[in-house]
Amino acid sequence: MRLYGYIASKDELLDLMVDAVHGEMRPAGDGRRAVLTSLADTTRHAVHRHERLADLIGGRPQLGPHALARGEAVPAAMDGIDVAPLIPPDCG
């Protein structure tokens, strides 16, 4: 109960724990392939280390600083790639 003097609810505690795990999933390497591979590998290792992570990451949006940084790593790695639009121009 002492913990709830610092944290408002169990949900907040779980969000903080999930964000701490996102801090373990750091991109590494040079180039998009290395960065994306490292993110996939560190995510896989984190899920194996923290059994409940898979249950927790799907329930609520992850808006902690580590989760947001990890989420920004993917588009940053893809920067400069010319991706065709999903909807053909004549259908819009």
Phi and psi restraints in degrees (range 20) as a CNS / XPLOR table:
assign (resid 1 and name C) (resid 2 and name N)
       (resid 2 and name CA) (resid 2 and name C) 1.0 -59.7 20.0 2
assign (resid 2 and name N) (resid 2 and name CA)
       (resid 2 and name C) (resid 3 and name N) 1.0 -34.1 20.0 2
assign (resid 2 and name C) (resid 3 and name N)
       (resid 3 and name CA) (resid 3 and name C) 1.0 -60.2 20.0 2
assign (resid 3 and name N) (resid 3 and name CA)
       (resid 3 and name C) (resid 4 and name N) 1.0 -33.9 20.0 2
assign (resid 3 and name C) (resid 4 and name N)
       (resid 4 and name CA) (resid 4 and name C) 1.0 -72.0 20.0 2
assign (resid 4 and name N) (resid 4 and name CA)
       (resid 4 and name C) (resid 5 and name N) 1.0 -5.0 20.0 2
assign (resid 4 and name C) (resid 5 and name N)
       (resid 5 and name CA) (resid 5 and name C) 1.0 -71.8 20.0 2
assign (resid 5 and name N) (resid 5 and name CA)
       (resid 5 and name C) (resid 6 and name N) 1.0 -21.5 20.0 2
assign (resid 5 and name C) (resid 6 and name N)
       (resid 6 and name CA) (resid 6 and name C) 1.0 -106.9 20.0 2
assign (resid 6 and name N) (resid 6 and name CA)
       (resid 6 and name C) (resid 7 and name N) 1.0 -27.3 20.0 2
assign (resid 6 and name C) (resid 7 and name N)
       (resid 7 and name CA) (resid 7 and name C) 1.0 -124.1 20.0 2
assign (resid 7 and name N) (resid 7 and name CA)
       (resid 7 and name C) (resid 8 and name N) 1.0 134.5 20.0 2
assign (resid 7 and name C) (resid 8 and name N)
       (resid 8 and name CA) (resid 8 and name C) 1.0 -71.7 20.0 2
assign (resid 8 and name N) (resid 8 and name CA)
       (resid 8 and name C) (resid 9 and name N) 1.0 -32.4 20.0 2
assign (resid 8 and name C) (resid 9 and name N)
       (resid 9 and name CA) (resid 9 and name C) 1.0 -156.2 20.0 2
assign (resid 9 and name N) (resid 9 and name CA)
       (resid 9 and name C) (resid 10 and name N) 1.0 170.7 20.0 2
assign (resid 9 and name C) (resid 10 and name N)
       (resid 10 and name CA) (resid 10 and name C) 1.0 -64.1 20.0 2
assign (resid 10 and name N) (resid 10 and name CA)
       (resid 10 and name C) (resid 11 and name N) 1.0 -38.4 20.0 2
assign (resid 10 and name C) (resid 11 and name N)
       (resid 11 and name CA) (resid 11 and name C) 1.0 -61.0 20.0 2
assign (resid 11 and name N) (resid 11 and name CA)
       (resid 11 and name C) (resid 12 and name N) 1.0 -40.9 20.0 2
assign (resid 11 and name C) (resid 12 and name N)
       (resid 12 and name CA) (resid 12 and name C) 1.0 -64.6 20.0 2
assign (resid 12 and name N) (resid 12 and name CA)
       (resid 12 and name C) (resid 13 and name N) 1.0 -40.3 20.0 2
assign (resid 12 and name C) (resid 13 and name N)
       (resid 13 and name CA) (resid 13 and name C) 1.0 -60.7 20.0 2
assign (resid 13 and name N) (resid 13 and name CA)
       (resid 13 and name C) (resid 14 and name N) 1.0 -46.4 20.0 2
assign (resid 13 and name C) (resid 14 and name N)
       (resid 14 and name CA) (resid 14 and name C) 1.0 -62.4 20.0 2
assign (resid 14 and name N) (resid 14 and name CA)
       (resid 14 and name C) (resid 15 and name N) 1.0 -40.3 20.0 2
assign (resid 14 and name C) (resid 15 and name N)
       (resid 15 and name CA) (resid 15 and name C) 1.0 -61.6 20.0 2
assign (resid 15 and name N) (resid 15 and name CA)
       (resid 15 and name C) (resid 16 and name N) 1.0 -42.5 20.0 2
assign (resid 15 and name C) (resid 16 and name N)
       (resid 16 and name CA) (resid 16 and name C) 1.0 -65.1 20.0 2
assign (resid 16 and name N) (resid 16 and name CA)
       (resid 16 and name C) (resid 17 and name N) 1.0 -39.0 20.0 2
assign (resid 16 and name C) (resid 17 and name N)
       (resid 17 and name CA) (resid 17 and name C) 1.0 -65.8 20.0 2
assign (resid 17 and name N) (resid 17 and name CA)
       (resid 17 and name C) (resid 18 and name N) 1.0 -43.5 20.0 2
assign (resid 17 and name C) (resid 18 and name N)
       (resid 18 and name CA) (resid 18 and name C) 1.0 -64.0 20.0 2
assign (resid 18 and name N) (resid 18 and name CA)
       (resid 18 and name C) (resid 19 and name N) 1.0 -41.0 20.0 2
assign (resid 18 and name C) (resid 19 and name N)
       (resid 19 and name CA) (resid 19 and name C) 1.0 -65.0 20.0 2
assign (resid 19 and name N) (resid 19 and name CA)
       (resid 19 and name C) (resid 20 and name N) 1.0 -35.3 20.0 2
assign (resid 19 and name C) (resid 20 and name N)
       (resid 20 and name CA) (resid 20 and name C) 1.0 -62.6 20.0 2
assign (resid 20 and name N) (resid 20 and name CA)
       (resid 20 and name C) (resid 21 and name N) 1.0 -39.1 20.0 2
assign (resid 20 and name C) (resid 21 and name N)
       (resid 21 and name CA) (resid 21 and name C) 1.0 -67.2 20.0 2
assign (resid 21 and name N) (resid 21 and name CA)
       (resid 21 and name C) (resid 22 and name N) 1.0 -38.5 20.0 2
assign (resid 21 and name C) (resid 22 and name N)
       (resid 22 and name CA) (resid 22 and name C) 1.0 -59.9 20.0 2
assign (resid 22 and name N) (resid 22 and name CA)
       (resid 22 and name C) (resid 23 and name N) 1.0 -29.3 20.0 2
assign (resid 22 and name C) (resid 23 and name N)
       (resid 23 and name CA) (resid 23 and name C) 1.0 -64.9 20.0 2
assign (resid 23 and name N) (resid 23 and name CA)
       (resid 23 and name C) (resid 24 and name N) 1.0 -23.2 20.0 2
assign (resid 23 and name C) (resid 24 and name N)
       (resid 24 and name CA) (resid 24 and name C) 1.0 -78.6 20.0 2
assign (resid 24 and name N) (resid 24 and name CA)
       (resid 24 and name C) (resid 25 and name N) 1.0 -18.4 20.0 2
assign (resid 24 and name C) (resid 25 and name N)
       (resid 25 and name CA) (resid 25 and name C) 1.0 -96.6 20.0 2
assign (resid 25 and name N) (resid 25 and name CA)
       (resid 25 and name C) (resid 26 and name N) 1.0 77.6 20.0 2
assign (resid 25 and name C) (resid 26 and name N)
       (resid 26 and name CA) (resid 26 and name C) 1.0 -102.2 20.0 2
assign (resid 26 and name N) (resid 26 and name CA)
       (resid 26 and name C) (resid 27 and name N) 1.0 136.5 20.0 2
assign (resid 26 and name C) (resid 27 and name N)
       (resid 27 and name CA) (resid 27 and name C) 1.0 -70.7 20.0 2
assign (resid 27 and name N) (resid 27 and name CA)
       (resid 27 and name C) (resid 28 and name N) 1.0 147.7 20.0 2
assign (resid 27 and name C) (resid 28 and name N)
       (resid 28 and name CA) (resid 28 and name C) 1.0 -144.1 20.0 2
assign (resid 28 and name N) (resid 28 and name CA)
       (resid 28 and name C) (resid 29 and name N) 1.0 158.7 20.0 2
assign (resid 28 and name C) (resid 29 and name N)
       (resid 29 and name CA) (resid 29 and name C) 1.0 103.3 20.0 2
assign (resid 29 and name N) (resid 29 and name CA)
       (resid 29 and name C) (resid 30 and name N) 1.0 169.8 20.0 2
assign (resid 29 and name C) (resid 30 and name N)
       (resid 30 and name CA) (resid 30 and name C) 1.0 -109.6 20.0 2
assign (resid 30 and name N) (resid 30 and name CA)
       (resid 30 and name C) (resid 31 and name N) 1.0 134.6 20.0 2
assign (resid 30 and name C) (resid 31 and name N)
       (resid 31 and name CA) (resid 31 and name C) 1.0 91.4 20.0 2
assign (resid 31 and name N) (resid 31 and name CA)
       (resid 31 and name C) (resid 32 and name N) 1.0 155.5 20.0 2
assign (resid 31 and name C) (resid 32 and name N)
       (resid 32 and name CA) (resid 32 and name C) 1.0 -65.2 20.0 2
assign (resid 32 and name N) (resid 32 and name CA)
       (resid 32 and name C) (resid 33 and name N) 1.0 -37.9 20.0 2
assign (resid 32 and name C) (resid 33 and name N)
       (resid 33 and name CA) (resid 33 and name C) 1.0 -63.7 20.0 2
assign (resid 33 and name N) (resid 33 and name CA)
       (resid 33 and name C) (resid 34 and name N) 1.0 -44.0 20.0 2
assign (resid 33 and name C) (resid 34 and name N)
       (resid 34 and name CA) (resid 34 and name C) 1.0 -65.9 20.0 2
assign (resid 34 and name N) (resid 34 and name CA)
       (resid 34 and name C) (resid 35 and name N) 1.0 -41.6 20.0 2
assign (resid 34 and name C) (resid 35 and name N)
       (resid 35 and name CA) (resid 35 and name C) 1.0 -65.8 20.0 2
assign (resid 35 and name N) (resid 35 and name CA)
       (resid 35 and name C) (resid 36 and name N) 1.0 -48.3 20.0 2
assign (resid 35 and name C) (resid 36 and name N)
       (resid 36 and name CA) (resid 36 and name C) 1.0 -66.3 20.0 2
assign (resid 36 and name N) (resid 36 and name CA)
       (resid 36 and name C) (resid 37 and name N) 1.0 -37.7 20.0 2
assign (resid 36 and name C) (resid 37 and name N)
       (resid 37 and name CA) (resid 37 and name C) 1.0 -65.1 20.0 2
assign (resid 37 and name N) (resid 37 and name CA)
       (resid 37 and name C) (resid 38 and name N) 1.0 -41.9 20.0 2
assign (resid 37 and name C) (resid 38 and name N)
       (resid 38 and name CA) (resid 38 and name C) 1.0 -65.9 20.0 2
assign (resid 38 and name N) (resid 38 and name CA)
       (resid 38 and name C) (resid 39 and name N) 1.0 -37.6 20.0 2
assign (resid 38 and name C) (resid 39 and name N)
       (resid 39 and name CA) (resid 39 and name C) 1.0 -64.2 20.0 2
assign (resid 39 and name N) (resid 39 and name CA)
       (resid 39 and name C) (resid 40 and name N) 1.0 -42.0 20.0 2
assign (resid 39 and name C) (resid 40 and name N)
       (resid 40 and name CA) (resid 40 and name C) 1.0 -64.1 20.0 2
assign (resid 40 and name N) (resid 40 and name CA)
       (resid 40 and name C) (resid 41 and name N) 1.0 -43.7 20.0 2
assign (resid 40 and name C) (resid 41 and name N)
       (resid 41 and name CA) (resid 41 and name C) 1.0 -65.5 20.0 2
assign (resid 41 and name N) (resid 41 and name CA)
       (resid 41 and name C) (resid 42 and name N) 1.0 -45.7 20.0 2
assign (resid 41 and name C) (resid 42 and name N)
       (resid 42 and name CA) (resid 42 and name C) 1.0 -68.1 20.0 2
assign (resid 42 and name N) (resid 42 and name CA)
       (resid 42 and name C) (resid 43 and name N) 1.0 -32.1 20.0 2
assign (resid 42 and name C) (resid 43 and name N)
       (resid 43 and name CA) (resid 43 and name C) 1.0 -65.4 20.0 2
assign (resid 43 and name N) (resid 43 and name CA)
       (resid 43 and name C) (resid 44 and name N) 1.0 -45.8 20.0 2
assign (resid 43 and name C) (resid 44 and name N)
       (resid 44 and name CA) (resid 44 and name C) 1.0 -59.9 20.0 2
assign (resid 44 and name N) (resid 44 and name CA)
       (resid 44 and name C) (resid 45 and name N) 1.0 -45.1 20.0 2
assign (resid 44 and name C) (resid 45 and name N)
       (resid 45 and name CA) (resid 45 and name C) 1.0 -64.8 20.0 2
assign (resid 45 and name N) (resid 45 and name CA)
       (resid 45 and name C) (resid 46 and name N) 1.0 -39.1 20.0 2
assign (resid 45 and name C) (resid 46 and name N)
       (resid 46 and name CA) (resid 46 and name C) 1.0 -64.9 20.0 2
assign (resid 46 and name N) (resid 46 and name CA)
       (resid 46 and name C) (resid 47 and name N) 1.0 -39.9 20.0 2
assign (resid 46 and name C) (resid 47 and name N)
       (resid 47 and name CA) (resid 47 and name C) 1.0 -66.1 20.0 2
assign (resid 47 and name N) (resid 47 and name CA)
       (resid 47 and name C) (resid 48 and name N) 1.0 -35.0 20.0 2
assign (resid 47 and name C) (resid 48 and name N)
       (resid 48 and name CA) (resid 48 and name C) 1.0 -71.4 20.0 2
assign (resid 48 and name N) (resid 48 and name CA)
       (resid 48 and name C) (resid 49 and name N) 1.0 -36.5 20.0 2
assign (resid 48 and name C) (resid 49 and name N)
       (resid 49 and name CA) (resid 49 and name C) 1.0 -73.8 20.0 2
assign (resid 49 and name N) (resid 49 and name CA)
       (resid 49 and name C) (resid 50 and name N) 1.0 -34.3 20.0 2
assign (resid 49 and name C) (resid 50 and name N)
       (resid 50 and name CA) (resid 50 and name C) 1.0 -119.3 20.0 2
assign (resid 50 and name N) (resid 50 and name CA)
       (resid 50 and name C) (resid 51 and name N) 1.0 94.2 20.0 2
assign (resid 50 and name C) (resid 51 and name N)
       (resid 51 and name CA) (resid 51 and name C) 1.0 -56.6 20.0 2
assign (resid 51 and name N) (resid 51 and name CA)
       (resid 51 and name C) (resid 52 and name N) 1.0 -36.4 20.0 2
assign (resid 51 and name C) (resid 52 and name N)
       (resid 52 and name CA) (resid 52 and name C) 1.0 -86.5 20.0 2
assign (resid 52 and name N) (resid 52 and name CA)
       (resid 52 and name C) (resid 53 and name N) 1.0 -3.1 20.0 2
assign (resid 52 and name C) (resid 53 and name N)
       (resid 53 and name CA) (resid 53 and name C) 1.0 -57.3 20.0 2
assign (resid 53 and name N) (resid 53 and name CA)
       (resid 53 and name C) (resid 54 and name N) 1.0 -44.8 20.0 2
assign (resid 53 and name C) (resid 54 and name N)
       (resid 54 and name CA) (resid 54 and name C) 1.0 -60.2 20.0 2
assign (resid 54 and name N) (resid 54 and name CA)
       (resid 54 and name C) (resid 55 and name N) 1.0 -35.7 20.0 2
assign (resid 54 and name C) (resid 55 and name N)
       (resid 55 and name CA) (resid 55 and name C) 1.0 -70.1 20.0 2
assign (resid 55 and name N) (resid 55 and name CA)
       (resid 55 and name C) (resid 56 and name N) 1.0 -32.9 20.0 2
assign (resid 55 and name C) (resid 56 and name N)
       (resid 56 and name CA) (resid 56 and name C) 1.0 -85.8 20.0 2
assign (resid 56 and name N) (resid 56 and name CA)
       (resid 56 and name C) (resid 57 and name N) 1.0 -31.0 20.0 2
assign (resid 56 and name C) (resid 57 and name N)
       (resid 57 and name CA) (resid 57 and name C) 1.0 -75.2 20.0 2
assign (resid 57 and name N) (resid 57 and name CA)
       (resid 57 and name C) (resid 58 and name N) 1.0 -16.7 20.0 2
assign (resid 57 and name C) (resid 58 and name N)
       (resid 58 and name CA) (resid 58 and name C) 1.0 -90.8 20.0 2
assign (resid 58 and name N) (resid 58 and name CA)
       (resid 58 and name C) (resid 59 and name N) 1.0 -13.6 20.0 2
assign (resid 58 and name C) (resid 59 and name N)
       (resid 59 and name CA) (resid 59 and name C) 1.0 -80.2 20.0 2
assign (resid 59 and name N) (resid 59 and name CA)
       (resid 59 and name C) (resid 60 and name N) 1.0 -41.7 20.0 2
assign (resid 59 and name C) (resid 60 and name N)
       (resid 60 and name CA) (resid 60 and name C) 1.0 -133.8 20.0 2
assign (resid 60 and name N) (resid 60 and name CA)
       (resid 60 and name C) (resid 61 and name N) 1.0 156.7 20.0 2
assign (resid 60 and name C) (resid 61 and name N)
       (resid 61 and name CA) (resid 61 and name C) 1.0 -65.6 20.0 2
assign (resid 61 and name N) (resid 61 and name CA)
       (resid 61 and name C) (resid 62 and name N) 1.0 141.9 20.0 2
assign (resid 61 and name C) (resid 62 and name N)
       (resid 62 and name CA) (resid 62 and name C) 1.0 -95.3 20.0 2
assign (resid 62 and name N) (resid 62 and name CA)
       (resid 62 and name C) (resid 63 and name N) 1.0 107.5 20.0 2
assign (resid 62 and name C) (resid 63 and name N)
       (resid 63 and name CA) (resid 63 and name C) 1.0 -118.6 20.0 2
assign (resid 63 and name N) (resid 63 and name CA)
       (resid 63 and name C) (resid 64 and name N) 1.0 13.4 20.0 2
assign (resid 63 and name C) (resid 64 and name N)
       (resid 64 and name CA) (resid 64 and name C) 1.0 -73.7 20.0 2
assign (resid 64 and name N) (resid 64 and name CA)
       (resid 64 and name C) (resid 65 and name N) 1.0 164.3 20.0 2
assign (resid 64 and name C) (resid 65 and name N)
       (resid 65 and name CA) (resid 65 and name C) 1.0 -61.2 20.0 2
assign (resid 65 and name N) (resid 65 and name CA)
       (resid 65 and name C) (resid 66 and name N) 1.0 -37.9 20.0 2
assign (resid 65 and name C) (resid 66 and name N)
       (resid 66 and name CA) (resid 66 and name C) 1.0 -71.0 20.0 2
assign (resid 66 and name N) (resid 66 and name CA)
       (resid 66 and name C) (resid 67 and name N) 1.0 -40.4 20.0 2
assign (resid 66 and name C) (resid 67 and name N)
       (resid 67 and name CA) (resid 67 and name C) 1.0 -64.7 20.0 2
assign (resid 67 and name N) (resid 67 and name CA)
       (resid 67 and name C) (resid 68 and name N) 1.0 -41.6 20.0 2
assign (resid 67 and name C) (resid 68 and name N)
       (resid 68 and name CA) (resid 68 and name C) 1.0 -66.9 20.0 2
assign (resid 68 and name N) (resid 68 and name CA)
       (resid 68 and name C) (resid 69 and name N) 1.0 -39.8 20.0 2
assign (resid 68 and name C) (resid 69 and name N)
       (resid 69 and name CA) (resid 69 and name C) 1.0 -63.7 20.0 2
assign (resid 69 and name N) (resid 69 and name CA)
       (resid 69 and name C) (resid 70 and name N) 1.0 -41.2 20.0 2
assign (resid 69 and name C) (resid 70 and name N)
       (resid 70 and name CA) (resid 70 and name C) 1.0 -65.2 20.0 2
assign (resid 70 and name N) (resid 70 and name CA)
       (resid 70 and name C) (resid 71 and name N) 1.0 -40.6 20.0 2
assign (resid 70 and name C) (resid 71 and name N)
       (resid 71 and name CA) (resid 71 and name C) 1.0 -65.4 20.0 2
assign (resid 71 and name N) (resid 71 and name CA)
       (resid 71 and name C) (resid 72 and name N) 1.0 -32.7 20.0 2
assign (resid 71 and name C) (resid 72 and name N)
       (resid 72 and name CA) (resid 72 and name C) 1.0 -76.1 20.0 2
assign (resid 72 and name N) (resid 72 and name CA)
       (resid 72 and name C) (resid 73 and name N) 1.0 -19.5 20.0 2
assign (resid 72 and name C) (resid 73 and name N)
       (resid 73 and name CA) (resid 73 and name C) 1.0 -66.7 20.0 2
assign (resid 73 and name N) (resid 73 and name CA)
       (resid 73 and name C) (resid 74 and name N) 1.0 -33.4 20.0 2
assign (resid 73 and name C) (resid 74 and name N)
       (resid 74 and name CA) (resid 74 and name C) 1.0 -67.6 20.0 2
assign (resid 74 and name N) (resid 74 and name CA)
       (resid 74 and name C) (resid 75 and name N) 1.0 -54.5 20.0 2
assign (resid 74 and name C) (resid 75 and name N)
       (resid 75 and name CA) (resid 75 and name C) 1.0 -63.2 20.0 2
assign (resid 75 and name N) (resid 75 and name CA)
       (resid 75 and name C) (resid 76 and name N) 1.0 -32.0 20.0 2
assign (resid 75 and name C) (resid 76 and name N)
       (resid 76 and name CA) (resid 76 and name C) 1.0 -63.8 20.0 2
assign (resid 76 and name N) (resid 76 and name CA)
       (resid 76 and name C) (resid 77 and name N) 1.0 -39.3 20.0 2
assign (resid 76 and name C) (resid 77 and name N)
       (resid 77 and name CA) (resid 77 and name C) 1.0 -68.1 20.0 2
assign (resid 77 and name N) (resid 77 and name CA)
       (resid 77 and name C) (resid 78 and name N) 1.0 -29.1 20.0 2
assign (resid 77 and name C) (resid 78 and name N)
       (resid 78 and name CA) (resid 78 and name C) 1.0 -88.8 20.0 2
assign (resid 78 and name N) (resid 78 and name CA)
       (resid 78 and name C) (resid 79 and name N) 1.0 -2.2 20.0 2
assign (resid 78 and name C) (resid 79 and name N)
       (resid 79 and name CA) (resid 79 and name C) 1.0 -57.2 20.0 2
assign (resid 79 and name N) (resid 79 and name CA)
       (resid 79 and name C) (resid 80 and name N) 1.0 133.4 20.0 2
assign (resid 79 and name C) (resid 80 and name N)
       (resid 80 and name CA) (resid 80 and name C) 1.0 93.7 20.0 2
assign (resid 80 and name N) (resid 80 and name CA)
       (resid 80 and name C) (resid 81 and name N) 1.0 -5.7 20.0 2
assign (resid 80 and name C) (resid 81 and name N)
       (resid 81 and name CA) (resid 81 and name C) 1.0 -84.8 20.0 2
assign (resid 81 and name N) (resid 81 and name CA)
       (resid 81 and name C) (resid 82 and name N) 1.0 130.8 20.0 2
assign (resid 81 and name C) (resid 82 and name N)
       (resid 82 and name CA) (resid 82 and name C) 1.0 -85.8 20.0 2
assign (resid 82 and name N) (resid 82 and name CA)
       (resid 82 and name C) (resid 83 and name N) 1.0 104.3 20.0 2
assign (resid 82 and name C) (resid 83 and name N)
       (resid 83 and name CA) (resid 83 and name C) 1.0 -103.4 20.0 2
assign (resid 83 and name N) (resid 83 and name CA)
       (resid 83 and name C) (resid 84 and name N) 1.0 129.3 20.0 2
assign (resid 83 and name C) (resid 84 and name N)
       (resid 84 and name CA) (resid 84 and name C) 1.0 -66.8 20.0 2
assign (resid 84 and name N) (resid 84 and name CA)
       (resid 84 and name C) (resid 85 and name N) 1.0 144.9 20.0 2
assign (resid 84 and name C) (resid 85 and name N)
       (resid 85 and name CA) (resid 85 and name C) 1.0 -63.6 20.0 2
assign (resid 85 and name N) (resid 85 and name CA)
       (resid 85 and name C) (resid 86 and name N) 1.0 150.8 20.0 2
assign (resid 85 and name C) (resid 86 and name N)
       (resid 86 and name CA) (resid 86 and name C) 1.0 -72.8 20.0 2
assign (resid 86 and name N) (resid 86 and name CA)
       (resid 86 and name C) (resid 87 and name N) 1.0 -29.8 20.0 2
assign (resid 86 and name C) (resid 87 and name N)
       (resid 87 and name CA) (resid 87 and name C) 1.0 -107.8 20.0 2
assign (resid 87 and name N) (resid 87 and name CA)
       (resid 87 and name C) (resid 88 and name N) 1.0 124.9 20.0 2
assign (resid 87 and name C) (resid 88 and name N)
       (resid 88 and name CA) (resid 88 and name C) 1.0 -59.4 20.0 2
assign (resid 88 and name N) (resid 88 and name CA)
       (resid 88 and name C) (resid 89 and name N) 1.0 144.9 20.0 2
assign (resid 88 and name C) (resid 89 and name N)
       (resid 89 and name CA) (resid 89 and name C) 1.0 -57.7 20.0 2
assign (resid 89 and name N) (resid 89 and name CA)
       (resid 89 and name C) (resid 90 and name N) 1.0 -32.2 20.0 2
assign (resid 89 and name C) (resid 90 and name N)
       (resid 90 and name CA) (resid 90 and name C) 1.0 -78.2 20.0 2
assign (resid 90 and name N) (resid 90 and name CA)
       (resid 90 and name C) (resid 91 and name N) 1.0 -5.8 20.0 2
assign (resid 90 and name C) (resid 91 and name N)
       (resid 91 and name CA) (resid 91 and name C) 1.0 -97.5 20.0 2
assign (resid 91 and name N) (resid 91 and name CA)
       (resid 91 and name C) (resid 92 and name N) 1.0 -7.2 20.0 2
